Amino acid sequence: MKLAKLEEFRQAAYEHLGRAHDVTFELTDAILLTRNAYSLADLSLSPIFRRKWPSIYEALQDRDHSDKN
């Protein structure tokens, strides 16, 4: 039952992330699961973050643009 609630929460959060939701969701997971991350580059090295490091910056830029609309 707890797993179902967690899955429901994650799905609801995913739907509210905007255009770059896949990258932003992976970045969020990397933030939560990486102990010592001092920069975005550190987060991009997390095994949870499966994309290439420039996608972090692209996701943040997309997020800024979607907030303004």
Summary of the structure (lengths in Angstrom):
residues: 69
radius of gyration: 12.9
end to end distance: 37.3
largest distance: 37.6
contacts: 166
relative contact order: 0.16
helix: 68%
strand: 0%
